[in-house]
Structure formats: C-alpha cells, structure tokens
Amino acid sequence: MGRYTFRLPDIGEGIAEAEIVAWHVKVGDAVEEDARIADMMTDKATVEMESPVSGTVVEVAGDTGDVIAIGSPLVVIEVEGEGNEAEQPRARKEETAKEETLEERVDEETPDAGDVDEVIAAAGQTEPAPAPAPAPAPPAPPKQRSQETARPAAPAGDAKVLASPAVRKRARDLGIDLGEVRPAEDGRIRHADLDAFISYSAAGGFQPAGTKGRDEDVRVIGLRRRIAENMAAAKRNIPHFAYVEEFDVTALEEARAQLNEDRGERPKLTLLPFLVTAICRLIPKYPMLNARYDDEAGIVSRSGAVHMGMATQTPAGLMVPVIRDAQDRNLWQLANEIARLAEAARDGTARSEELSGSTITITSLGPMGGVATTPVINRPEVAIIGPNRIVERPMFVPDGMGGERVEKRKLMNISMSCDHRVVDGYDAASFAQDLRKLVEKPALLLAG
C-alpha cells in the first residue's frame, strides 16, 4: 500500500489560491478515479475537483471555508502500490528518529522490577503498606432515604393550591402551573379545571407568541462570503445616491399582453426585455451610466456596448449573469437570453465569462418588489436600475375634451443608484425622465 497526495492544480490564469466550498468525501471514504471530491471557488468560478486515482481517503486539507494555495495538498489517498509519496518528508523522518532515540534512552535508564527490589533491599527499606480503606458510612434510616428519592418539588405557586396528588402529577406532566388555574368550586382544583384551562389555552388565551428557535452559528463561506465582500466594498468605496421616479405602465402592460397572445413558440415576454430595450436606446445619450470606474487608477472606462448585468437570486446566493451586447438583440431575443441565463445561474451551469464583465446592471424582485428600493451598485460599475412592484391606483388623466377624468392606472416606481463620483444628479434625473417617456409610450419603444 502507498499514499497518493493530490495537490490543488493550477485552475486559472492568475489564480493563486482557492476556497473550499464543499467536500464530497471524508476521511475513511473509498473513492474511485475521476470521482468528485471537492468544489473549489476562485475569484472567477467554482471548479469541481476529481480524484486522479482510486483508493481510500486518509487526509483532507481543511474545512469548508478554508483557503488553500495552488500546489498545496488537497487530499491524501491510500492506494494499491507505491503511490507518489516515495519517502517521508525530512522533518517527519527527523521527528521519528528523535522519538526512537528517546525510547532507547528511557529503556536504558529505567530499571526492571528485579533491579527495583535490589535497590530497596540495599537501602534497608520496605514498600509502604497501602493506606487502610475508609470505613463505609452507616446506611441512612429508611425514612430519610424515602425522602431523598421523593418526586421533584412542585413549583412555588403550586404549594398554596389545593389539589389531589393525581391532579398535581397531571399538571406537572402537562407543564401547567397550578397557580394559574382557577378552580370552579370550593377552592380545590380538579381534573375538570385542568381540562377547562387546556381548552382556553388552546383557543389562544394563554398561547405563547411563538416557539423558541435554535441558537446556531452559520459560517459565511463560498459565494455568500464573496457577495458579502463585494457589497461591503461597494458601500465602503462608492458614494451612492438614489433617484426614484414613478412610471405609468398601463399602455406598456397592454402592449405586452397583446404580444404574448401571439408569441407562438417564442418565450413569454416579461417587463424586463422592455426595460432593457429602453435602457439600451438611451445609453448613447448617457454614456456615463454605462461605465466602469477604476478608482485606484482614476480611470472611467465608458463602454460602447451594453453588457447588461441581471441580478438573479439563486439557491447559492445572488449572482449577476451578463447579457452580452444587449443593444443588438430584439425583444424576443432578450427574453430568451434572460430566461437562459437565469436558469444557468440557478442550476450552477453558468460559465465564468457569463458571470463577469457587465457594464450596467438591472435588478428586480418581480411581484415582491417594494414601493421603492435603493439597490447597491455592482462594483466597479457606476449605475444600477431597479424596477419595483406594479400597483393599481386612481389617477387624473386627460378626457380628450380639455378636462380630466379619474381612471384606474397601473403605476410602477423605478429606482436608480449611481456613483456620485462619476454620475451627476442632473444626469440621473434626465435619464429617468427620458426612460419614462419610452416606457409610457411603448409605440416609441417598439418603433425603433
């Protein structure tokens, strides 16, 4: 039998270390060649590590959340044959040699039993007699023992209550304080009084507000830690400002419903493809919003293409897949790409290049969206746009005869967060007003 040390391979250009986000084996497990043993996360993606040999796992590098360097041992596997550990490390050999030398010295310096007897006889001494065992304590009187083994004392409130032993035992079993039970007659609590108390409690009279949960510590690792670090860096380094504007989306929702009626095999249109189209239409006029800011170099890189980040909630946490060259796609193509990227992000099949390189981000909670939000900028971008929930409210609208009438309309707030180092408040407000014109008049949006 030998040992095979599998070291963390070079898994990407410029990658010096990776975080253990999941173990699929543990010490003592039998593992087959090419079997999945661990998931490692880098700055760019999560990579699955596979075993190069078959054998039994005898060592693992650490716990989930630990970061190890490229080239460091990840697992040690006991294999048939010699493995790849030809000899013990020098430090281990020296430690073994020291242990052997120490054992030899102990053997040489420690006399055997016969030598001990000779030494004692030569000194004219005898072995000390063992100390006499203490006399056993006298047994307690029967009355005293029965008191010590009696049932636990009733709560303080129960001591002043008149009740039979059977009623008291039942109350203890049910966890009822007899001091809270009101007797029906003569001051003595009976089983019927307990039944009435239980019924009243079940109806809500004495029902607690909730149940106590379990205290636990949850280690922040993997994607959740990366999200936390990115969000903290964004709030720490970027001076955010927010702008919220109300949009009337009644006409847009009517147009969307009409398009979906005859979509055939094409994907169903949500609100997002329309908003992405409107944003792409306005970016040439507001290039400062479609940019990335390198604050260390002091350079703002404005992008000619719109690589639209799409904040997506996944079981692993928030991810931002990217719609490449969104300005070149029509409504149906955008709808198809939005659905494809969202699904890839949720099931973990999104590629590294699909999760990086965005120039502006849109974030939406759909029907759960609030009245207004203040989204955090996806650093190093300089702007993020968040549509909120659609609500129906009465509005004054022109009646076509110079007057107004009250009409039910569908309204939605759109929130923007911008980097005040790059985007001025006037530019953000102007962009929002132009965006409202396109959204409220979908004919302008769809005409191109």
N, C-alpha and C positions, 0 to 999 in steps of 0.2 A: 504494500500500500504506500502511496505517496500523497503529497499535497500539491494542489494547483492554486496559485494565487492569481486571481483575476483583478487586474488593475483598471481603474477608470480610464477609458481610452479618450483620445482627442476627439471631441464630438462637435467641433465647430471652430472656424477660424476666429482667433482672438479670445476663445473661451479658456479661462484659467482654472475655473472651479465650477462645481455644480452642487445643487442641493438635493438631498434625498427626500423625495416627497411620498414615496410608497415602497414598502418591501412586499414582495410576493413569496419570499421564502424566509425561514428562520433556522437557527442552529439546530441541527439534527434532521432536517428535511432531506429527503432524496430528491435530486434534481437531474433532469435529463438534458442532454445537449440541445441548445437553442431554446430552452425553456425560459420564460420571462422571470427575471429575478428581482428587478428593481426599476423604479421610474425616477429619472434624474431631471431636474429642472435647471435650465440655464437662463440667461437674460433673454433668449430668443424663443425657446420652445421647451417642451417636455419630451425627453427621449427615453425609450424603453431599452433597458439593458438585458441582454440574453446571455445565458450561460454558454461558454465555449466548450465545456466538457460535461460528462455525466459523472455523478458521484454523490457524496453526502456533504452538506454544508457544515463546516466546523467553526467558522468565524464570519462575522459581518462587520462592516466598517463603523456603524453607529446607528442612532435612532433617526426616525423621520424628523426632518427639520435641520439635521446636521449638514454642514457644508464641507465637502472634501475637495482636494486639489486634483487636477488632471494628473494621472500617473500614480496616484495613491491606491493602496489595496482597497478593493470594494468588498470582495468575498474571498474566503479561502475554502476550497473544496477538496475533500479527501477522495482520491481516485485510485483505480487499479493501475499498478505500475509505479513509475518514479515521480510523475507529476513534473512541475517546473521549479520546485524548491530542492536544488541539488544538495545543499548543505545548510546547516543552521546559520543564522546571522552571527557575525563575530561576537557581538555583545552578548548574545544568548549563550554562545559557547563559553565565553569567559565566565559568565554567571554560573553555568553548570559546573565548570572546573572549580570555582570558589566553593560551591556547595559540597562538591566531593571532598575537597581539602578539609573543609570544616568538619565533615562527618568523620574523616580519618583521625583528626585531632581529638574529637570527642571520644572515639573508640579507644585511642591510646591513653588518654588521660583519665578515663572513667574506670575504676576498679570493678572487678566482678564480685559476686556475692561472697566467695571464699576469701578474697582479699579484705573485704569489709569485716568479716569475723575475726581475721588475724589482727587487724588494726585495733578492734575493740578489745580483744583479749590482751594485747600488748599494753594497752592503756589501763588495764585493770578495771574496766567499766563493763557494765551490763546494759542491755537495752532497757530503757524506761518502760515500766508497766503501763498498760493503757489506762486512761482515766476511767473511774467507775461510771457506769451509766446512771443518769439521774433517775431517782425513784419515780414511778408513774404517779400521776396526780390522782387523788381519790375520785371515784365517779360522782357525778352530780346527783343530787336527790332526784327521784322520778318526777316530782312536781316541777323542779327547776328545769329539767330537760324538756318537759312538755311545754313550758312557757317559751323556751328558746326556739322550738320548732313550730310555734303557732303561726297562723296565717299573717301576712303583712298587715300593718295597722291601717285602718280606714283613714281617708282624708280628714283633715281637721274639721271640715264642715259637716262630715257625716257623724261625728261623735255626739252632737247635740240633737240628732234627728232620731225619732222613734221609728224603728223598722225591725222586722224579724231578720234573723241571720240569713235566711234564704233570699230575702229581698236585697239585703246588703251585698251578698255574693253576686246576685244577678246584676246589680248596679255597677259593681266593680268590673265584671266581665264586659259590660257594655260601655264602660268608660264614662259613666254618669255620676256627677257629683250630687249626692242626695240633698245637699243644701240648696240646690236649685229646683228641686221637685216640690211642688205644692200638694200637700195631702188633701184628699177630698173630704175627710171627716175625722174627728177626734184627735187630730194631730199626728196620727200614725200613717206612715207611707206603706201602701200595699202594692201588689203587682199591678193592679188596675191603674194606679197612679203612675207607675213606670210606663205602662202602655200609652197612657194619655200624653206623657211627656215626650215619648218617642214619636208619636203621631204629630204632635205640634212641632217638634224639631224638624221632622222630615218635610213638613209643609213650609218651612222657611223661618219659623220663629226664632230658632236657635242655630240655624245653619251658618257655619263659618263662611267668610267671604271667599275663601279658596283653599286649595291644598298647598302644603309646603313643598317646594321643589327641592331638587338635589343640588348641593353645592359642588361645583366642579371647575377645574382649570382646563381651558382649551388652548393648546399650543398653536400659535399662529405660524403656519408653515406654507410652503409652496406658493400657489397662485394668490392665496389670501394674504400672505405676507408681502408679496410683490405689489399687490393692489394697495395695501396699507402704506408701503414705502412711497409709491408713486403719488398717492393722494396727499400724503404729508409733504412731499417735496413740492407739489403744485401749490398747496395753500401757503407753504412757508416762503416760496420764492416768487410767486406771481401775485401782484396786486390786482385782485379780481374786482370788477364792478358788474352789476347786473342791470338788465333792462327788460321790462315786461310790457308787452302790448297785447291788446285784445283784438281778435280777428273774428269776423263773421264768416263762418264756413258753410252757411246754408247752401249756397249755389254750388260750392265745391263738392259737398256731400251728395247733392242731386246728380251732378255730373259723374261722380264716382259710381253711384248706384246704376246709372244708365250704362256705363262702360262695362260693369261687371255682369249685367244681364246678358250681354252677347259676347262674353270673353271666350267661349268655346273651351279649347284645351289650354288656354293661357292661364297663368296664375291669377288668383284673386287680387285685385288692387286694394291696398290699404291706403292710409293717408300718407305714409312715408314716401312712396315714389313721387307723389305730387310735390311734397316739400323739398325733396332732393332736387327735383327738376327746377323748382323756383329758385333755390339757392344757387344752383349752377348757372342759371340765367343771369343772376345778379353779380356773381363773383368778378367778372371782368371790370365792372364798375367799382367794386370794393375789394381790390386785390389785397389790402392789408389784413382782411379777415381770413384769407386762405394762405396762411404763412406759418412758419416755424421759427422760434426765436432761440438762438444760441446765446444765452446770457453770459457765458464765460468768454466767448469770442466777441460778443457785442455785435452780432450779425443777425438780421432778419432776412430769412430766405422766403421770398414770395414765390408760390408755385403757380405755373401757368395751367397745369392740370388740376382738376378737383379729385383728390383721393379721399373719398368720404368715409370717415370712421363711423361705425354704427355700434353704439354701446349696447351690449347684449348680456342679459342675465343668464348664467349657466349654473349647473349644479356645483361647479368648482369655484364660482365667483364671477365677477364682472369681467367680460372680455370685450375687445374692440376690433372686430374684423373690419376689413377695409374694402370698399367698393372702388376698384381701380378705374381711373378715367371715367368717372360718373357722368361728366359732361357729354360723353359720346354715346350714351345709352338713352333709349326712349322709355316711356312709362312701363311697358311690359317687360323690357329687358331689366330695368331697375327692380321691378317687383320680383322677377325670377332670381336675380342675384342677391337681393335682400333675404329671400327665403333660403336660398342655398347656403349663404354664409352663416346665417343664424343657426341652421341645422348643424353645419360643420362645427361651429363653436360649441354647441351644446353637447354633441356626442364625442368631442375631442379629436375630430379628424381634420380640423383646420390646419393648414400648413403655416410654417413660420412666416413666409412672405405675405400671407393673408392676414396676419395679425400685427403688422407694423407698417410704418410709412404713411399714415394718414396725415392730411393737411388741415382738415376741419372735421368736427365730429357733431353728429346729431344723436340725441338721447331721448328716449320716450318710454314711459311706463304704461302706455296704452290707456285702457279704461280706468286703471288705478291711478293715473296721473292726478296730481293735486290741482288746486286753483292756480298756483304759481310755484315755480321751483327756482333754485339758484344752483345750477349744476357746476361741478368742479371741472376746470379746464383740463383737457388731456394733454399734459405737458409732453413735448415742447410746443404744442400748438398755441394759438393765441385767442381762439374763439370756440365756443360750444353752444349749440342751439337745442332747446328742449321744448317740444310741443306738450301741452298739458291736456287735461280731460275736456271733452266737449260737453257742454251743458246747454239746455234749452231755457231761454228766458224771453219775456216780452220786451219788444224794442219798438221805438218810434221809427217808422220808415215812410218815405215819400208815398203819397197816394196817387201820384200822376196828375193831380189837378192843382198843384201848388200847395197842398196841405200835407198832413201827416196822418197816419193811422197806426194803431198798435197791432203788432204781428209777432207770432212766435218765431224766434230765430235760433239757430244753432251757433253758439259762440265758443271760442277757444282762446286761451291765453298762450302766447309763445314767449318763452323766457330765453334770454341770451346772457352768457357770461363772457366777458372779454378781458384780455390782458391790457391793463391801462398803460403799460409801458409802450405798447405798440398801437393800440386802438383808442382813438378819442371817443368821448361820449357822443359827440355830434355825429361821427361816422356810424356808430352803432345805431343811433336813433334813425338816421337817414336810411340805413339798410333795412331796419324793421318796417319803416313806412312803405318803402318800395316793395318789400316782401308781402305786406298786407294787400297792396294793390293787385299783385298777381294772384294771391290766394282768394281774394274776394271776387275777382273777375276771372274765373277759370278759362274763359274764351281766350284771353290774352296769354294765359299759360300754355294752352294746348295749341294755339295757332302758330307758335314758334317765332 
